Amino acid sequence: MNFETLYHWANPTRRDSIRATGLEAGRDSTGRNRVYLDLLCDVDDAGEEYDIWAVDVSGLQVAEDASEQNLHPGEWFEVKGSIGPERLTLAHEGELDLD
């Protein structure tokens, strides 16, 4: 797959951690040691509930998400292992306090 940028959605409470350490593989329920990425940066769907991180995936091995939870084949992808903060740019900022 030949992509330069994919997107990762995350809870805004993780923003500082992601800025400091990047996207850590294995923080999801699949147990597959992957970071999951979206083809789209859909700000309307993210709304205030999520941050969306633009991820520079150039030079990384990107594969279609093979987890059972992938409900959108062709739109969701995975990278084995963690992704460092130098590859990340905050593309959409969600709200930290929605109460």
Secondary structure as GFF3:
##gff-version 3
##sequence-region A 1 99
A	DSSP	beta_strand	5	10	.	.	.	ID=ss1
A	DSSP	three_ten_helix	12	14	.	.	.	ID=ss2
A	DSSP	alpha_helix	15	21	.	.	.	ID=ss3
A	DSSP	beta_strand	34	38	.	.	.	ID=ss4
A	DSSP	alpha_helix	43	46	.	.	.	ID=ss5
A	DSSP	beta_strand	51	56	.	.	.	ID=ss6
A	DSSP	beta_strand	62	64	.	.	.	ID=ss7
A	DSSP	beta_strand	76	80	.	.	.	ID=ss8
A	DSSP	three_ten_helix	85	87	.	.	.	ID=ss9
A	DSSP	beta_strand	88	92	.	.	.	ID=ss10
###
